[in-house]
Amino acid sequence: MRIGIMGAKGDPWHTMHFLVAETARVQRNLDIVYLVTAGHPVDKAPEDVTDRELRHLTCTAVVGDDPYLVPSRVEIDRQGASYMSDTLRHFKHVHGEDAEIELIIGEDRADTIKKWHEPQEICRLATIVVAPRANAKVDEVWLKSVLPEGARFAALEIESSSSFIRKQLAMGRPVRWLVPAQGIAVLEQNRMYGPNQATVTVAKPRSESMIKSILDNDLYTFTMCNAILQKFSKVRVGWKFTDRKAKGKWTQEALAELQARVNALSTLSLTREERIWCEAKLPWINHTFWDFLANYRFDPSEVKLSLDKKNNLHIEIEGLWCRTIFWEVPLLALICEVWYEMIDTNWNEDGQLEKMEAKAKRLAEVGALWGDFGTRRRRNFGAQERVVIVGKKYKNFTGTSNVYLAMKHDVKPLGTMAHAWIMAHSALVDLRHANKAALENWNDVYQGNLGTALPDTFGTDAFLRDFQGVLARCFDSVRHDSGDPFEWAEKMIAHYTKIGIDWKTKPLGFTDGNTCESAIAIHEWMTAKGGKCWFGIGTSFSNDYGPDSPALSIVIKMAWVQDPVSGMIIPVVKISDTPEKATGDEDALRVAMWVHYGRSLDHGRTPEPATTGGGTGMAA
């Protein structure tokens, strides 16, 4: 990832600052430029500088939600003097050692760097990018002579003439800070000056529906990451996107918008208010995890977006497991937002509130316990928030998987683990007994808290072979996520009975594509048997806009794990109790079916578990 850092007293921030930052972003091919307001400038007495919060406001008020120019509080939140070397180290830590950092300064400051705090460290951490005085060029011979020896440097080209503006437009470059907004509107409307008279390039601001908080994610992301940091902090993984009903309707314009929104996620960070709430409401998560999250920033370079020849979307994600785990849920939500804003627009909000009210009322009338699990495939943020607002009116509403919505609406955050936790254990510990290893590690981290197990990663039959004795008693509940729910429930009841556990003390969860109707049917069936159950309901509530605008069927699943000792890339798979939900490498699926169910390696991928086991476990 290529990052620009531009520091200033900002007393106040003005147009030239933003012009230089945007020019550097474009000419230096930067993914993002941080605009850093100095906290305590070392060359000024405190009484000679305007309040830091007010100075910072002169930046944030202007750039707004620009996904590329991002105001940073790193120095105004820091105690003591503001040193650029500390700031550069901060961003290097946040974005990783592979990040390429460029420090953007004005020509008038270039010959002072030797006098800055730790000048050699500054030049080690960053390339010095120098903006010229107005309508002039930087003398690079002079520049080399005034910078510390060995410094990497580059010069920008900036003018404010009409000819320079025409040149920028002809190259498809933005002119946001060179031309007032009203002028840009005229240029776009009349298709002036652009390449082949095309529309001029203007940075698009973020939509109101876009993700606003780093907590706009499902709870299992945070609970798994906490466990990952304690057990597998150095493990690298890969993820793949699957569209189960790909329609070939993606466009380059929609892809570009999705990329812009992915980039915009890098501006999110944990606020002080959010951290206080999380530490109070999620006490079983280690305190040091919140330190990690406070320093975490999404790195768009971990995500590769593309379209194939059939105009279907392809996504691959690679990086440390403890970092890349945060992409799955918000990225799926962004895909849905772009799809329904730019591709499938055959829908409106008419009757949506009334429809949700009717569903919640029906579930309340039968007493079915349910929570919102709708983040990943929601129509947009507002659609999911409507589910929570309506749901919380009723006593049978248990909460939401979305941590931000839980905080905003004072409801319980819901969730424990996802398939990736078990899939990774198949590579890092043992394929045959991945379920056992995953549950044991989970219990070691959470000590009996968050006791809902997920059984279908390699099929429920494989899970039950590991779910014996201590584990079956330790975990409070098991949740159904594929296959026939009634057959699965009968299987769980029989298993608990066989090992001497009163199954009625173990509520069964159901989270596989539930609708209001299916939840009521399962609830009434379980109640008649004398048991307890609960439901996680997602897409059918947060994305129910009728048959003419159906919900997407999309997932992002772990594809491989890199062994931290040998460096070997190990494919991982999910078998599932529903054949269509199986994911992963074809050969790896065959191996998993052989190990767990004794199926011949010559058999196809369709997972129809055999009744006997066979083969040997595979440890990474």
Backbone torsions as a table, in degrees:
resi	resn	phi	psi	omega
1	MET	NA	137.7	-179.2
2	ARG	-105.8	120.5	-171.2
3	ILE	-121.2	134.1	173.5
4	GLY	-103.1	140.7	176.0
5	ILE	-123.2	123.0	177.2
6	MET	-125.9	111.6	179.9
7	GLY	-99.7	148.3	178.1
8	ALA	-160.2	153.0	171.3
9	LYS	-62.2	-34.9	178.3
10	GLY	63.7	46.9	-174.3
11	ASP	-119.0	58.9	6.7
12	PRO	-102.6	175.1	165.9
13	TRP	-69.0	141.1	-177.7
14	HIS	-136.8	177.0	-172.0
15	THR	-55.9	-38.7	-177.5
16	MET	-64.5	-35.3	175.5
17	HIS	-57.6	-48.9	-175.6
18	PHE	-69.5	-35.5	177.2
19	LEU	-62.7	-45.6	179.6
20	VAL	-62.7	-44.2	-179.1
21	ALA	-62.3	-45.4	-179.8
22	GLU	-67.2	-38.9	178.2
23	THR	-63.3	-42.8	177.8
24	ALA	-62.6	-41.6	179.8
25	ARG	-58.4	-44.2	-176.2
26	VAL	-76.4	-50.9	-174.5
27	GLN	-70.7	-28.4	-178.5
28	ARG	-101.6	5.3	175.8
29	ASN	56.1	49.9	-179.2
30	LEU	-90.3	143.9	178.1
31	ASP	-76.1	-31.9	-176.4
32	ILE	-159.0	149.3	175.4
33	VAL	-124.9	121.0	176.6
34	TYR	-89.0	129.6	177.8
35	LEU	-100.5	107.2	-169.6
36	VAL	-103.3	113.0	175.8
37	THR	-81.3	127.5	-179.5
38	ALA	-65.3	137.8	177.4
39	GLY	-78.2	-64.8	178.3
40	HIS	-127.4	89.6	-179.9
41	PRO	-56.5	130.4	-174.3
42	VAL	-70.4	-18.9	-177.5
43	ASP	-96.0	9.8	-178.4
44	LYS	-133.8	141.7	172.2
45	ALA	-73.8	145.8	-177.4
46	PRO	-52.1	-37.9	-177.5
47	GLU	-72.3	-12.4	-179.7
48	ASP	-94.8	2.7	-177.2
49	VAL	-123.7	136.9	177.6
50	THR	-64.0	151.5	179.2
51	ASP	-45.3	134.4	-174.0
52	ARG	-61.4	-36.8	-179.6
53	GLU	-66.6	-37.9	178.3
54	LEU	-68.7	-40.2	178.3
55	ARG	-63.4	-42.5	178.6
56	HIS	-62.6	-35.9	179.9
57	LEU	-63.5	-31.9	178.5
58	THR	-67.0	-16.1	175.1
59	CYS	-90.7	-52.7	-175.8
60	THR	-62.8	-35.0	-177.9
61	ALA	-66.8	-26.7	-176.7
62	VAL	-88.3	-48.5	-174.9
63	VAL	-78.1	-22.1	176.1
64	GLY	56.3	-127.0	-176.8
65	ASP	-100.2	24.7	176.2
66	ASP	-55.2	122.3	-175.6
67	PRO	-74.1	-9.1	-174.8
68	TYR	-108.2	-32.4	176.9
69	LEU	-103.3	112.8	-168.8
70	VAL	-121.6	113.1	175.7
71	PRO	-62.3	137.6	-178.7
72	SER	-120.7	138.3	178.5
73	ARG	-97.1	7.9	-170.0
74	VAL	-55.6	-36.8	-178.4
75	GLU	-88.4	-34.6	-178.9
76	ILE	-74.2	-19.7	175.4
77	ASP	-88.9	-9.4	-177.7
78	ARG	-88.4	139.7	176.8
79	GLN	-80.6	149.3	176.7
80	GLY	84.2	-167.8	-176.1
81	ALA	-66.3	152.3	178.9
82	SER	-94.5	112.4	178.2
83	TYR	-115.2	130.8	-178.3
84	MET	-63.1	-32.0	179.8
85	SER	-61.8	-39.5	177.1
86	ASP	-65.2	-39.8	-179.7
87	THR	-65.4	-42.9	178.8
88	LEU	-64.4	-39.9	177.7
89	ARG	-63.5	-38.1	178.3
90	HIS	-58.9	-50.0	-177.1
91	PHE	-70.8	-29.0	174.9
92	LYS	-66.2	-39.4	178.4
93	HIS	-67.5	-42.9	-177.3
94	VAL	-66.0	-43.3	-173.6
95	HIS	-99.0	-4.5	176.1
96	GLY	94.4	159.1	-175.9
97	GLU	-63.6	-23.7	-178.7
98	ASP	-79.4	-11.4	-179.3
99	ALA	-66.0	137.1	176.9
100	GLU	-98.9	119.2	-175.0
101	ILE	-108.6	135.5	176.4
102	GLU	-123.0	126.3	179.5
103	LEU	-94.7	119.5	-174.2
104	ILE	-99.1	122.0	-179.7
105	ILE	-136.2	164.2	174.9
106	GLY	-83.9	155.5	-178.9
107	GLU	-58.2	-31.5	-178.0
108	ASP	-70.0	-12.4	-179.5
109	ARG	-104.3	-11.3	-173.1
110	ALA	-59.5	-40.3	-174.8
111	ASP	-82.8	7.9	176.9
112	THR	-105.2	-8.1	-174.1
113	ILE	-58.8	-35.6	179.9
114	LYS	-60.1	-20.9	-179.3
115	LYS	-95.0	-4.6	-179.2
116	TRP	-72.9	165.1	174.6
117	HIS	-67.2	124.9	179.0
118	GLU	54.9	59.5	-177.7
119	PRO	-62.4	-37.9	179.6
120	GLN	-65.5	-36.9	178.3
121	GLU	-66.0	-39.2	177.0
122	ILE	-59.3	-45.7	-178.1
123	CYS	-72.4	-25.2	175.1
124	ARG	-71.4	-38.7	-175.0
125	LEU	-81.8	-25.4	-171.2
126	ALA	-143.7	151.9	167.0
127	THR	-83.0	135.0	-179.6
128	ILE	-88.0	118.0	-179.8
129	VAL	-110.2	121.5	-170.1
130	VAL	-110.3	128.5	176.0
131	ALA	-93.2	133.7	-177.1
132	PRO	-76.2	165.6	168.9
133	ARG	-65.5	162.3	-173.6
134	ALA	-52.5	131.2	174.7
135	ASN	54.0	37.7	178.3
136	ALA	-137.6	174.1	176.9
137	LYS	-120.0	148.4	178.8
138	VAL	-76.8	132.2	174.4
139	ASP	-78.5	103.6	-173.6
140	GLU	-70.1	-26.9	175.7
141	VAL	-65.9	-46.3	176.7
142	TRP	-61.7	-41.9	-177.6
143	LEU	-59.9	-44.9	179.0
144	LYS	-61.9	-34.0	-176.9
145	SER	-74.3	-26.8	-175.8
146	VAL	-96.0	-16.8	179.7
147	LEU	-83.3	156.8	175.6
148	PRO	-55.1	147.9	-176.8
149	GLU	-59.1	134.2	177.8
150	GLY	85.5	-0.2	-178.1
151	ALA	-66.0	136.8	172.4
152	ARG	-83.7	136.8	-176.4
153	PHE	-148.8	162.5	176.0
154	ALA	-153.6	159.5	-179.2
155	ALA	-120.4	143.3	176.7
156	LEU	-92.4	161.7	175.1
157	GLU	-116.0	114.7	-178.7
158	ILE	-135.7	130.9	172.9
159	GLU	-138.3	165.6	176.4
160	SER	-120.6	20.8	-178.7
161	SER	-87.4	161.0	177.8
162	SER	-63.3	-38.2	-179.9
163	SER	-63.7	-37.2	178.6
164	PHE	-67.1	-39.8	179.3
165	ILE	-63.5	-43.7	178.5
166	ARG	-62.0	-38.6	179.3
167	LYS	-63.5	-44.1	179.1
168	GLN	-61.7	-43.2	179.8
169	LEU	-65.6	-38.9	178.9
170	ALA	-63.1	-28.2	178.5
171	MET	-90.1	2.9	179.6
172	GLY	75.9	21.3	-177.6
173	ARG	-94.4	150.3	-179.9
174	PRO	-70.3	151.7	178.7
175	VAL	-128.8	28.2	-172.4
176	ARG	-53.6	-41.7	-175.0
177	TRP	-95.6	2.8	176.1
178	LEU	-101.2	-26.0	-176.3
179	VAL	-127.7	132.8	177.2
180	PRO	-58.1	157.1	-176.9
181	ALA	-56.0	-39.0	-179.3
182	GLN	-64.5	-35.9	178.4
183	GLY	-69.5	-39.1	178.1
184	ILE	-61.7	-38.1	178.6
185	ALA	-60.5	-40.2	178.0
186	VAL	-65.8	-43.7	179.8
187	LEU	-59.5	-43.4	-179.7
188	GLU	-68.4	-45.2	-176.3
189	GLN	-61.6	-35.7	-176.9
190	ASN	-102.5	6.5	175.4
191	ARG	51.7	51.9	-173.9
192	MET	-93.8	135.5	166.2
193	TYR	72.5	-15.5	-175.6
194	GLY	-68.7	172.4	178.1
195	PRO	-59.3	122.3	-174.6
196	ASN	53.4	34.6	-179.6
197	GLN	61.1	28.9	179.1
198	ALA	-77.6	172.0	179.2
199	THR	-62.8	139.0	179.9
200	VAL	-70.6	156.0	-177.8
201	THR	-90.2	122.0	177.8
202	VAL	-130.1	133.1	178.0
203	ALA	-60.2	127.5	-176.5
204	LYS	-88.8	127.6	178.5
205	PRO	-70.6	158.9	-179.6
206	ARG	-69.9	144.7	177.2
207	SER	-71.4	153.8	177.9
208	GLU	-61.4	-26.6	-175.1
209	SER	-82.5	-4.4	-172.6
210	MET	-76.4	166.8	-175.1
211	ILE	-63.7	127.7	-172.8
212	LYS	-109.9	-12.5	-174.7
213	SER	-140.6	146.0	175.6
214	ILE	-66.7	-17.8	176.9
215	LEU	-84.6	-3.5	176.9
216	ASP	-75.3	71.0	-172.8
217	ASN	-157.6	164.0	-179.5
218	ASP	-83.2	148.7	-175.8
219	LEU	-56.6	-36.9	-177.2
220	TYR	-61.1	-24.3	175.6
221	THR	-62.0	-44.5	-177.1
222	PHE	-75.2	-40.0	179.9
223	THR	-67.7	-40.0	177.7
224	MET	-67.7	-42.0	-178.9
225	CYS	-62.7	-39.0	176.6
226	ASN	-58.4	-43.8	178.5
227	ALA	-69.2	-38.1	178.5
228	ILE	-61.2	-44.3	-179.5
229	LEU	-61.5	-30.5	179.6
230	GLN	-84.1	-26.4	-173.9
231	LYS	-113.8	-34.6	-170.9
232	PHE	-141.4	47.7	-170.0
233	SER	-65.9	-22.1	-176.4
234	LYS	-103.5	7.0	-175.4
235	VAL	-81.3	133.0	175.4
236	ARG	-100.3	145.1	-178.1
237	VAL	-140.4	168.1	173.5
238	GLY	-128.3	150.0	-179.1
239	TRP	-129.0	151.2	176.9
240	LYS	-132.1	144.5	177.9
241	PHE	-91.5	139.0	175.6
242	THR	-130.4	129.0	172.1
243	ASP	-107.9	105.0	-173.0
244	ARG	-68.1	-19.7	-179.4
245	LYS	-129.8	48.9	-176.0
246	ALA	-55.8	134.6	-175.2
247	LYS	-112.9	-5.0	179.1
248	GLY	67.4	32.4	-176.2
249	LYS	-108.6	2.9	-180.0
250	TRP	-68.4	147.0	179.4
251	THR	-120.7	162.2	177.3
252	GLN	-64.1	-33.5	178.5
253	GLU	-64.9	-43.7	178.6
254	ALA	-66.8	-37.6	177.5
255	LEU	-62.3	-42.6	179.2
256	ALA	-63.5	-39.5	178.0
257	GLU	-65.4	-41.3	177.1
258	LEU	-61.8	-41.7	178.3
259	GLN	-62.2	-41.3	178.6
260	ALA	-61.6	-38.8	-179.4
261	ARG	-73.7	-33.9	173.3
262	VAL	-62.2	-45.5	178.3
263	ASN	-59.0	-38.9	-176.4
264	ALA	-64.9	-24.6	178.5
265	LEU	-61.6	-24.2	-178.5
266	SER	-66.8	-11.5	179.4
267	THR	-86.1	-9.7	-175.5
268	LEU	-80.8	144.9	174.4
269	SER	-152.9	158.3	180.0
270	LEU	-71.2	125.1	179.3
271	THR	-86.4	164.2	178.8
272	ARG	-62.0	-41.1	179.2
273	GLU	-62.0	-43.0	-179.9
274	GLU	-64.5	-41.4	-178.8
275	ARG	-64.5	-43.1	179.5
276	ILE	-59.5	-44.4	179.9
277	TRP	-63.6	-46.8	-177.8
278	CYS	-61.4	-44.7	-178.4
279	GLU	-65.8	-29.6	178.4
280	ALA	-78.4	-39.3	-173.0
281	LYS	-92.7	-19.3	-177.6
282	LEU	-123.0	61.9	-170.9
283	PRO	-67.3	-19.2	-179.0
284	TRP	-81.4	-4.9	173.6
285	ILE	-88.6	130.7	-176.7
286	ASN	-56.2	139.7	-179.4
287	HIS	-57.3	-36.0	-177.5
288	THR	-67.8	-22.1	176.1
289	PHE	-61.5	-39.4	-178.3
290	TRP	-69.5	-27.6	171.6
291	ASP	-64.2	-44.0	177.8
292	PHE	-60.1	-48.4	-176.9
293	LEU	-66.5	-32.9	178.7
294	ALA	-62.7	-29.1	179.9
295	ASN	-96.6	-7.1	-176.9
296	TYR	-74.0	139.3	169.9
297	ARG	-135.9	137.9	173.6
298	PHE	-59.7	135.2	177.4
299	ASP	-113.1	102.5	-176.7
300	PRO	-59.6	-19.1	179.1
301	SER	-69.4	-13.1	176.6
302	GLU	-76.7	-12.5	-173.7
303	VAL	-114.6	129.9	177.1
304	LYS	-116.8	116.9	179.9
305	LEU	-106.3	141.7	176.6
306	SER	-161.0	165.5	172.6
307	LEU	-115.8	141.1	175.3
308	ASP	-85.7	-175.9	-176.8
309	LYS	-67.0	-19.2	178.5
310	LYS	-94.8	8.8	-179.9
311	ASN	63.3	36.4	170.7
312	ASN	-100.3	147.1	-176.5
313	LEU	-79.5	135.6	174.6
314	HIS	-124.8	137.4	179.4
315	ILE	-138.9	134.2	170.9
316	GLU	-130.1	140.4	-179.8
317	ILE	-127.3	133.4	179.7
318	GLU	-138.6	144.7	175.8
319	GLY	153.4	-170.4	176.9
320	LEU	-59.5	139.0	-179.5
321	TRP	-59.2	-41.0	-177.7
322	CYS	-68.1	-13.7	176.6
323	ARG	-101.7	-48.6	-172.1
324	THR	-72.9	-16.5	178.9
325	ILE	-60.5	-25.1	-177.5
326	PHE	-74.3	-11.7	-175.5
327	TRP	-79.1	-36.5	-167.9
328	GLU	-49.3	-60.1	-171.9
329	VAL	-68.4	-52.7	-179.5
330	PRO	-65.4	-31.5	179.2
331	LEU	-67.5	-42.0	175.8
332	LEU	-61.8	-40.0	178.2
333	ALA	-64.0	-39.8	178.5
334	LEU	-66.7	-38.8	177.4
335	ILE	-58.6	-44.7	178.6
336	CYS	-62.3	-44.3	-179.1
337	GLU	-58.9	-47.9	-178.7
338	VAL	-65.4	-41.8	-179.6
339	TRP	-57.5	-46.0	-175.2
340	TYR	-84.3	-11.6	173.9
341	GLU	-90.4	-30.5	-169.6
342	MET	-121.8	-19.5	-174.4
343	ILE	-116.9	-62.8	175.5
344	ASP	-96.4	98.7	-179.0
345	THR	-111.4	15.5	-177.0
346	ASN	-87.1	61.0	-178.1
347	TRP	-161.7	164.1	173.6
348	ASN	-152.6	178.8	-175.2
349	GLU	-91.4	3.5	-177.4
350	ASP	-57.3	125.0	174.3
351	GLY	78.7	1.1	-176.2
352	GLN	-66.3	-42.3	-179.9
353	LEU	-64.0	-44.9	-179.5
354	GLU	-63.2	-38.0	178.6
355	LYS	-63.4	-43.7	-179.9
356	MET	-67.6	-39.8	177.8
357	GLU	-59.2	-42.5	-178.6
358	ALA	-65.4	-40.9	179.2
359	LYS	-64.2	-47.6	-179.0
360	ALA	-61.9	-38.3	-179.7
361	LYS	-65.6	-41.7	-179.5
362	ARG	-63.7	-42.8	178.9
363	LEU	-65.9	-36.6	179.1
364	ALA	-66.8	-37.4	-177.9
365	GLU	-63.3	-32.0	179.6
366	VAL	-96.4	-8.3	177.8
367	GLY	79.2	22.5	179.7
368	ALA	-75.7	125.0	178.3
369	LEU	-76.8	127.1	-179.4
370	TRP	-147.8	152.6	175.5
371	GLY	-132.2	161.4	179.2
372	ASP	-80.3	122.6	175.6
373	PHE	-122.2	38.0	-165.7
374	GLY	-101.7	15.9	-173.4
375	THR	-67.1	-48.4	-168.1
376	ARG	-60.8	-41.4	-174.1
377	ARG	-121.3	32.6	178.5
378	ARG	-69.5	154.1	175.9
379	ARG	-63.8	-44.0	175.4
380	ASN	-167.3	177.0	-177.2
381	PHE	-60.1	-42.7	-178.5
382	GLY	-60.4	-34.4	-180.0
383	ALA	-66.3	-41.8	178.5
384	GLN	-70.9	-39.2	179.2
385	GLU	-61.7	-35.3	177.4
386	ARG	-60.7	-39.6	178.3
387	VAL	-59.2	-44.8	-178.0
388	VAL	-68.6	-44.0	-178.9
389	ILE	-60.6	-43.8	179.8
390	VAL	-72.2	-44.9	-176.2
391	GLY	-59.1	-41.0	-174.5
392	LYS	-67.7	-8.0	175.8
393	LYS	-71.4	-17.8	-172.1
394	TYR	-114.8	144.6	-175.7
395	LYS	-68.2	-23.2	-178.2
396	ASN	-84.4	0.2	176.2
397	PHE	-82.3	123.5	-172.2
398	THR	-96.5	-15.9	179.7
399	GLY	140.8	-158.3	-178.0
400	THR	-141.7	147.9	175.6
401	SER	-72.2	-19.8	-175.9
402	ASN	-82.7	115.2	-173.3
403	VAL	-67.0	-39.0	179.1
404	TYR	-63.5	-44.0	179.0
405	LEU	-68.3	-33.3	176.2
406	ALA	-62.1	-43.1	179.0
407	MET	-68.6	-45.3	-175.8
408	LYS	-63.9	-36.0	-173.9
409	HIS	-112.1	11.8	174.1
410	ASP	53.9	52.6	174.0
411	VAL	-123.6	170.5	-176.0
412	LYS	-76.1	131.4	172.6
413	PRO	-77.4	137.0	-173.5
414	LEU	-119.1	141.6	172.8
415	GLY	143.4	156.9	176.1
416	THR	-135.6	-86.1	-176.6
417	MET	-126.3	161.0	174.4
418	ALA	-119.7	177.2	-175.5
419	HIS	-58.5	-31.7	-175.8
420	ALA	-58.8	-32.7	179.8
421	TRP	-61.0	-44.0	-178.8
422	ILE	-76.8	-39.8	-179.6
423	MET	-58.5	-43.2	-179.4
424	ALA	-64.5	-37.1	178.7
425	HIS	-63.8	-27.3	178.4
426	SER	-64.1	-27.7	178.6
427	ALA	-94.1	-37.6	-173.4
428	LEU	-85.9	-22.8	-177.6
429	VAL	-123.5	-68.4	-173.3
430	ASP	-166.8	128.9	-178.9
431	LEU	-68.5	-47.1	-175.7
432	ARG	-61.3	-41.4	-175.1
433	HIS	-115.5	38.1	178.9
434	ALA	-61.1	-39.0	179.6
435	ASN	-60.6	-46.7	-178.4
436	LYS	-62.4	-46.6	-179.4
437	ALA	-63.5	-41.0	-178.3
438	ALA	-66.1	-43.2	-179.5
439	LEU	-69.0	-38.0	178.8
440	GLU	-65.4	-42.9	177.8
441	ASN	-65.6	-38.2	179.1
442	TRP	-62.3	-45.9	-179.4
443	ASN	-67.3	-32.6	177.3
444	ASP	-63.7	-37.6	179.8
445	VAL	-76.6	-44.0	-169.5
446	TYR	-103.9	-5.6	170.3
447	GLN	50.8	48.0	176.6
448	GLY	92.7	-13.3	174.2
449	ASN	-81.4	164.0	178.7
450	LEU	52.7	50.0	-171.4
451	GLY	-91.2	50.2	172.5
452	THR	-113.5	120.5	-177.5
453	ALA	-94.4	151.7	179.3
454	LEU	-112.3	114.5	-166.4
455	PRO	-96.4	-10.0	-164.6
456	ASP	-102.8	10.4	-177.4
457	THR	-55.1	-45.3	177.2
458	PHE	-116.3	25.4	-177.0
459	GLY	89.7	144.9	-175.8
460	THR	-63.8	-33.6	179.7
461	ASP	-61.0	-42.2	177.5
462	ALA	-64.9	-39.0	179.5
463	PHE	-62.2	-44.1	-175.2
464	LEU	-66.9	-26.5	176.3
465	ARG	-65.4	-26.5	178.1
466	ASP	-96.4	-17.7	-172.5
467	PHE	-92.3	73.7	-176.1
468	GLN	-121.0	168.2	168.8
469	GLY	40.0	-112.8	-173.7
470	VAL	-59.9	-46.0	-177.1
471	LEU	-63.6	-44.0	-178.6
472	ALA	-63.5	-31.6	178.7
473	ARG	-83.1	-31.3	-176.9
474	CYS	-70.9	-41.6	-176.4
475	PHE	-84.4	128.5	-173.5
476	ASP	-72.0	-29.9	-171.8
477	SER	-152.6	161.4	174.0
478	VAL	-130.4	139.9	-177.4
479	ARG	-114.8	135.9	178.7
480	HIS	-80.0	130.7	-179.8
481	ASP	-135.9	4.3	173.8
482	SER	-168.1	161.2	-179.0
483	GLY	82.5	177.7	-179.7
484	ASP	-68.2	122.9	-174.5
485	PRO	-66.1	-33.6	-178.5
486	PHE	-73.6	-44.0	176.8
487	GLU	-61.9	-40.7	179.7
488	TRP	-63.5	-45.0	-179.9
489	ALA	-61.4	-42.5	177.6
490	GLU	-60.5	-39.0	179.8
491	LYS	-65.5	-42.2	178.5
492	MET	-65.9	-41.5	178.9
493	ILE	-61.0	-45.0	179.9
494	ALA	-63.7	-39.2	-178.6
495	HIS	-66.6	-48.8	178.6
496	TYR	-57.9	-43.8	-179.3
497	THR	-62.7	-42.1	-178.4
498	LYS	-61.2	-36.6	-176.7
499	ILE	-97.5	14.0	171.3
500	GLY	81.6	26.7	178.4
501	ILE	-111.5	133.1	175.8
502	ASP	-70.0	107.2	-173.8
503	TRP	-62.3	-21.9	-179.1
504	LYS	-71.2	-12.2	175.9
505	THR	-89.6	-2.1	-177.2
506	LYS	-119.2	90.2	178.8
507	PRO	-57.3	138.5	178.6
508	LEU	-98.1	134.4	178.3
509	GLY	-99.2	148.3	179.8
510	PHE	-131.9	116.6	-174.6
511	THR	-131.2	15.8	-174.7
512	ASP	-99.0	94.0	171.5
513	GLY	58.3	34.1	-177.5
514	ASN	-66.8	144.3	167.9
515	THR	-112.9	173.5	176.3
516	CYS	-58.1	-43.8	-177.2
517	GLU	-66.4	-45.6	-178.2
518	SER	-67.3	-36.6	178.7
519	ALA	-64.3	-42.2	179.3
520	ILE	-64.7	-42.0	179.8
521	ALA	-62.1	-45.2	179.9
522	ILE	-66.7	-43.1	180.0
523	HIS	-58.6	-46.1	-178.0
524	GLU	-67.2	-37.2	178.7
525	TRP	-66.2	-45.6	179.1
526	MET	-65.5	-39.9	-179.8
527	THR	-63.9	-40.7	179.1
528	ALA	-62.9	-30.3	178.8
529	LYS	-83.9	-5.9	179.9
530	GLY	88.8	12.0	-178.5
531	GLY	-101.5	177.7	178.6
532	LYS	-119.4	150.6	178.7
533	CYS	-152.3	165.5	176.7
534	TRP	-145.5	163.5	-174.0
535	PHE	-133.7	140.3	166.6
536	GLY	-108.8	116.7	-174.9
537	ILE	-115.6	125.7	-174.3
538	GLY	-115.0	-96.4	-168.7
539	THR	-58.2	-36.9	-176.4
540	SER	-69.0	-11.2	174.9
541	PHE	-107.4	-41.9	-175.6
542	SER	-89.9	-2.6	179.6
543	ASN	-153.1	55.5	179.9
544	ASP	-112.7	89.1	-176.0
545	TYR	-119.0	21.6	173.8
546	GLY	93.4	165.9	-175.7
547	PRO	-66.3	-21.3	-179.4
548	ASP	-81.0	-11.0	177.3
549	SER	-142.4	71.0	-172.4
550	PRO	-71.3	158.4	176.1
551	ALA	-68.8	148.5	175.3
552	LEU	-73.7	150.5	175.6
553	SER	-113.6	83.1	-172.2
554	ILE	-128.2	147.4	177.2
555	VAL	-143.8	158.1	167.0
556	ILE	-123.8	119.7	-177.0
557	LYS	-124.2	151.5	175.7
558	MET	-60.4	136.7	-178.0
559	ALA	-110.6	-35.0	179.9
560	TRP	-155.0	159.9	176.8
561	VAL	-129.8	137.4	177.3
562	GLN	-96.3	122.2	178.0
563	ASP	-62.7	124.0	-174.6
564	PRO	-69.0	-16.6	-179.6
565	VAL	-93.4	-55.2	-175.9
566	SER	-85.1	-21.7	-175.3
567	GLY	81.8	0.4	-178.3
568	MET	-67.6	137.6	174.9
569	ILE	-87.5	121.0	-176.1
570	ILE	-114.7	116.1	177.3
571	PRO	-64.6	142.9	175.3
572	VAL	-124.5	154.3	-174.1
573	VAL	-137.0	164.0	169.3
574	LYS	-123.6	124.6	-179.0
575	ILE	-86.2	-49.9	178.0
576	SER	74.8	164.4	171.8
577	ASP	-94.5	-1.3	175.7
578	THR	-119.6	114.8	-174.6
579	PRO	-50.1	-39.8	-176.7
580	GLU	-67.1	-17.4	-178.1
581	LYS	-90.4	-4.5	178.9
582	ALA	-62.5	137.9	178.9
583	THR	-135.2	151.9	173.6
584	GLY	124.8	175.8	179.4
585	ASP	-59.4	136.3	-176.4
586	GLU	-56.8	-47.4	-178.5
587	ASP	-67.2	-38.7	178.8
588	ALA	-65.2	-35.5	175.9
589	LEU	-64.0	-40.9	178.4
590	ARG	-62.2	-43.0	179.6
591	VAL	-63.2	-43.5	-179.8
592	ALA	-63.1	-40.2	178.8
593	MET	-66.7	-34.6	177.0
594	TRP	-68.4	-45.5	-178.1
595	VAL	-65.3	-44.9	-174.4
596	HIS	-85.9	-29.3	-172.7
597	TYR	-131.8	3.5	176.2
598	GLY	71.5	16.7	-179.9
599	ARG	-74.0	142.7	179.4
600	SER	-57.0	143.0	177.5
601	LEU	-67.1	-15.6	178.7
602	ASP	-82.8	-8.6	-177.2
603	HIS	-74.5	154.0	177.5
604	GLY	-67.5	-179.4	-173.3
605	ARG	-78.8	-22.0	-172.5
606	THR	-56.0	114.4	-173.8
607	PRO	-80.7	96.8	173.5
608	GLU	-117.2	89.1	-169.9
609	PRO	-52.5	134.8	173.2
610	ALA	-75.9	170.3	-175.3
611	THR	-90.9	-10.6	-179.2
612	THR	-120.9	154.1	178.1
613	GLY	-88.3	171.9	178.3
614	GLY	-178.6	169.6	178.9
615	GLY	77.4	-177.0	-179.7
616	THR	-119.7	152.9	178.6
617	GLY	-67.7	155.2	177.6
618	MET	-116.6	119.3	175.2
619	ALA	-102.3	141.1	178.7
620	ALA	-69.7	NA	NA
